Amino acid sequence: MNSRTYLFALVDGGGTVPPELGMVRRLVERGHRVTVLADESMSVDVHATGATYRPWRAAPNSASCRPEDVRYRDWECADPFALFRMLLDQQFAGPAPGYARDMTEALDAVNPDLAVCSFFAIGAMVAAQARGVPFDVPFPNTYLLPVPGMPPSGLGLRPAKGPITRLRDLTLRTMVLRQWNKGVPELNVLRSSYGLPPVEEFFDQVHLARKHLVLTSAEFDFPARMPAHVRYVGAVLDDPAWATTETWSPPAGDGPLVLVALSSTFQDQTSCLQRVIDALAELPVRGYVTTGPAIDPTDLKSPGNVEVVAVAPHSHVLSHASAVITHAGHGTAVRALAAGVPVLALPHGRDQADNAIRISLRGAGITLSRKASPGKIASAVQGLLSNPEYATAAARLGEIIRRDAQTGDLIAELEEAAPRKPDSSVLA
């Protein structure tokens, strides 16, 4: 195998970090040269992979996952149209010139065979295209872009069945694309400054990728008519580097162990965590709450049967757990299922409702509102623990997730020869 040079351009999306850096670690272990352009909040984790780290300088750069360092407060946005504007202004179109500038400097310094660009780093894709460097885009979740047969993302919708729900999807997809396409003028100004022709739709830039690498199982996602460059390559089930420990022991006691793990980024989840803890206080269980780097464990009040810690290796905890309560971020959800553990999902936003509906439709868990009362949460946990069908369904889906994670398809796709040639004529 010939050693290749890779440049990753990554943005700290919380749960996206472990699978994306799992890609990096695997390439380094196979002898490739890898440089990662990323937020300061990711620097320790990048160094842990053995890759070379470069910080964003012109682009936005998160110092940590703590609330004071959050770039945009999407949980405060009740108006979906205002949310789209926020995402475009603060994450996608607005900062794209900064991402492009940093990426151009990194490309010239590293001269990679292949770039791997976070979905958030639209400007990095522009720079790679302008330099004639092929780029892939990883999706560390289900497939997010609009495709025929897939319900619109972010709403937790079931797949369409019949003319009414197909019309629903078409209408919603049209409305959503109209909002995203408000970023096209800014994107085309940037593309023009790099000598590239204009695009018609905002996601055309993402579709110029060599491949879209979907880091989940096709059986976990909903079936749809995918573009030819989409590859399902299996989930990356790694723990975050900040959550690894040499030893871990389960809490004392004989009751079922219930792991609680909400987002590793701040999504205003403190009150939800407290209601979950209050619910577990009513049950004969051992609650084990990991707050992650965004929440201070001392902000929560816990009874004697619930232990609250900042971090723990979920791969170890899950081998002892009987249920998981989570916001339904993709990473936590698929790791729970891979361990055969049923899930109580409390979606907070982003792609979480989509993950939750995929779990509940397969019978592997229950979904409640993030505002559910302690009583409703306790009742749902009792349901998961008392009905073995949930665990059976989780184990069935988990077997598929583990199988796909072990195929080696992810690295095979990344190592596939990528010709170095300009592709700016694609849209001409």
Disulfide bonds with the S-S distance in Angstrom:
none
